[in-house]
């Protein structure tokens, strides 16, 4: 290689767009590599490697949140997470609104009221049907078994003994079921 060729090559290197980490008087077209803090450069020196990596954001490596915690993230303008806060998942960490209120036992009890046929105790939250009235305890056989609804037979004129017996049997079944119903209502405080 002669001196003219060498000069041409040196001139080519001096005019080439070269990335440097610091200004150098050797290169006229150099571009100095710098970082805004998001990227880090590690210079391995002459013959070494220039390593480019992300800078540390201060957030600890690991998983955040679980079934009983909610996570709040701080994100910078570049979309990187720069802060993490973990909060217990309970109403103490949520601001109560004016239309969406927290559940409380008192609020639930205040939301209910008594009406026709219903007694409501806001102190205990107990709801009861108002007693229907005074009944004596029924006497006789009570029947709580299922039975078909009564269908009246066609009555001939004059009625036969079988027709009268069918009416009597139907009335007895209704009477026994009614006796059981009245007893149950009295036992449950629905009748006085």
C-alpha positions as CSV (number, residue, x, y, z in Angstrom):
1,X,0.0,0.0,0.0
2,X,1.5,3.4,-1.0
3,X,1.2,6.6,0.9
4,X,-1.6,7.9,-1.4
5,X,-3.7,4.8,-0.8
6,X,-3.1,5.1,3.0
7,X,-4.1,8.7,2.9
8,X,-7.3,7.8,1.1
9,X,-8.2,5.2,3.6
10,X,-7.5,7.5,6.5
11,X,-9.6,10.2,4.9
12,X,-12.4,7.7,4.4
13,X,-12.3,6.7,8.1
14,X,-12.2,10.3,9.2
15,X,-15.2,11.2,7.1
16,X,-17.3,8.1,7.9
17,X,-20.2,8.3,10.3
18,X,-18.7,6.7,13.4
19,X,-20.4,6.2,16.8
20,X,-18.2,7.1,19.8
21,X,-18.8,7.3,23.5
22,X,-16.8,10.6,23.8
23,X,-15.6,13.3,21.4
24,X,-12.4,12.4,19.6
25,X,-10.2,14.8,17.5
26,X,-9.5,11.9,15.1
27,X,-13.0,11.8,13.6
28,X,-14.7,14.7,11.9
29,X,-18.1,13.0,11.3
30,X,-18.4,11.2,14.6
31,X,-21.7,10.8,16.4
32,X,-21.4,10.7,20.2
33,X,-23.6,8.0,21.8
34,X,-25.4,9.3,24.9
35,X,-28.3,8.1,27.0
36,X,-31.3,9.9,28.6
37,X,-30.9,7.6,31.6
38,X,-33.2,4.8,30.3
39,X,-30.3,3.0,28.5
40,X,-26.9,2.1,29.9
41,X,-23.6,1.6,28.0
42,X,-20.8,-0.6,29.3
43,X,-17.6,-0.1,27.3
44,X,-15.4,-3.2,27.3
45,X,-12.4,-1.1,26.2
46,X,-10.2,-1.5,23.1
47,X,-10.9,-4.8,21.5
48,X,-13.8,-5.4,24.0
49,X,-17.5,-5.3,23.7
50,X,-19.8,-2.3,24.0
51,X,-22.8,-3.5,25.9
52,X,-26.2,-1.7,25.7
53,X,-28.8,-2.4,28.3
54,X,-31.7,-0.9,30.1
55,X,-31.0,1.1,33.3
56,X,-32.4,-0.1,36.6
57,X,-35.8,1.5,37.4
58,X,-35.6,0.8,41.2
59,X,-38.5,-1.7,41.1
60,X,-37.5,-5.0,42.8
61,X,-37.6,-8.0,40.5
62,X,-40.4,-10.4,41.4
63,X,-44.1,-11.0,41.3
64,X,-46.6,-8.6,42.7
65,X,-50.2,-9.1,43.9
66,X,-52.2,-12.2,44.8
67,X,-55.8,-13.1,45.6
68,X,-55.9,-10.8,48.6
69,X,-53.9,-7.8,47.3
70,X,-54.3,-5.3,44.5
71,X,-51.2,-3.7,42.8
72,X,-50.8,0.0,41.8
73,X,-48.0,0.7,39.2
74,X,-46.2,4.0,38.4
75,X,-45.2,4.1,34.7
76,X,-42.9,6.7,33.1
77,X,-43.3,8.4,29.7
78,X,-41.4,5.6,28.1
79,X,-43.8,2.9,29.4
80,X,-41.4,1.5,32.0
81,X,-42.6,0.5,35.4
82,X,-40.8,2.8,37.9
83,X,-42.8,2.1,41.1
84,X,-45.0,-0.5,42.6
85,X,-47.4,-0.4,45.6
86,X,-49.2,-3.4,47.0
87,X,-52.5,-2.8,48.9
88,X,-54.6,-5.3,50.8
89,X,-57.8,-6.0,49.0
90,X,-60.4,-4.7,51.4
91,X,-62.7,-1.7,51.6
92,X,-60.3,0.2,53.9
93,X,-58.2,0.9,50.8
94,X,-61.0,2.0,48.6
95,X,-62.6,5.4,48.8
96,X,-66.4,5.2,49.3
97,X,-68.4,7.0,46.7
98,X,-71.6,9.0,47.0
99,X,-73.8,6.6,45.0
100,X,-71.9,3.3,45.4
101,X,-71.7,2.8,49.2
102,X,-70.0,0.0,51.2
103,X,-72.2,-2.8,52.5
104,X,-72.8,-2.6,56.2
105,X,-75.3,-4.6,58.3
106,X,-77.0,-1.3,59.5
107,X,-77.4,-0.1,55.9
108,X,-78.9,-3.4,54.8
109,X,-81.3,-3.3,57.7
110,X,-82.3,0.3,57.0
111,X,-83.0,-0.6,53.4
112,X,-85.8,-3.0,54.5
113,X,-89.1,-1.9,55.9
114,X,-92.2,-3.6,57.0
115,X,-95.3,-3.7,54.9
116,X,-98.7,-5.3,54.7
117,X,-98.5,-8.7,56.3
118,X,-94.8,-8.4,57.3
119,X,-93.2,-7.4,60.6
120,X,-89.5,-6.3,60.4
121,X,-87.2,-5.7,63.4
122,X,-84.4,-3.3,62.2
123,X,-82.4,-4.0,65.4
124,X,-82.1,-7.7,64.8
125,X,-82.8,-7.9,61.0
126,X,-85.6,-10.4,61.7
127,X,-88.4,-10.6,59.2
128,X,-91.7,-12.3,60.1
129,X,-95.1,-12.6,58.7
130,X,-97.6,-10.7,60.8
131,X,-99.9,-13.1,62.8
132,X,-103.1,-13.7,61.0
133,X,-105.2,-13.7,64.1
134,X,-106.2,-15.8,67.1
135,X,-106.8,-19.5,66.5
136,X,-107.3,-22.3,69.1
137,X,-105.1,-25.3,68.7
138,X,-106.8,-27.7,66.3
139,X,-107.9,-31.0,67.7
140,X,-108.2,-34.3,65.9
141,X,-106.1,-36.0,63.3
142,X,-103.7,-33.8,61.3
143,X,-102.5,-34.7,57.8
144,X,-99.3,-33.3,56.2
145,X,-99.0,-35.9,53.4
146,X,-99.6,-34.9,49.8
147,X,-103.1,-35.5,48.6
148,X,-104.9,-34.7,45.3
149,X,-107.1,-31.6,45.2
150,X,-110.7,-32.4,45.8
151,X,-112.9,-32.8,42.8
152,X,-116.6,-32.7,43.5
153,X,-118.6,-35.7,42.1
154,X,-121.7,-35.3,40.1
155,X,-124.6,-35.6,42.6
156,X,-127.7,-37.4,41.5
157,X,-131.1,-36.6,42.8
158,X,-131.6,-37.9,45.4
159,X,-127.9,-38.4,46.2
160,X,-126.7,-41.9,46.7
161,X,-124.9,-43.0,49.8
162,X,-121.6,-43.4,47.8
163,X,-121.9,-39.8,46.6
164,X,-122.5,-38.4,50.1
165,X,-119.6,-40.6,51.4
166,X,-117.2,-39.2,48.7
167,X,-118.1,-35.6,49.8
168,X,-117.6,-36.5,53.4
169,X,-114.2,-38.1,52.7
170,X,-113.1,-35.0,50.7
171,X,-114.2,-32.7,53.5
172,X,-112.3,-34.8,56.1
173,X,-109.0,-34.7,54.0
174,X,-109.3,-30.9,53.7
175,X,-110.1,-30.5,57.4
176,X,-107.1,-32.6,58.5
177,X,-104.7,-30.7,56.2
178,X,-106.1,-27.3,57.4
179,X,-105.6,-28.5,61.0
180,X,-102.0,-29.3,60.3
181,X,-101.5,-26.0,58.6
182,X,-103.0,-24.0,61.5
183,X,-100.8,-26.0,64.0
184,X,-97.7,-25.3,62.0
185,X,-98.5,-21.6,61.7
186,X,-99.1,-21.3,65.4
187,X,-95.8,-23.1,66.2
188,X,-93.9,-20.7,63.9
189,X,-95.5,-17.6,65.5
190,X,-97.5,-16.7,62.4
191,X,-100.8,-17.2,64.2
192,X,-101.6,-16.1,67.8
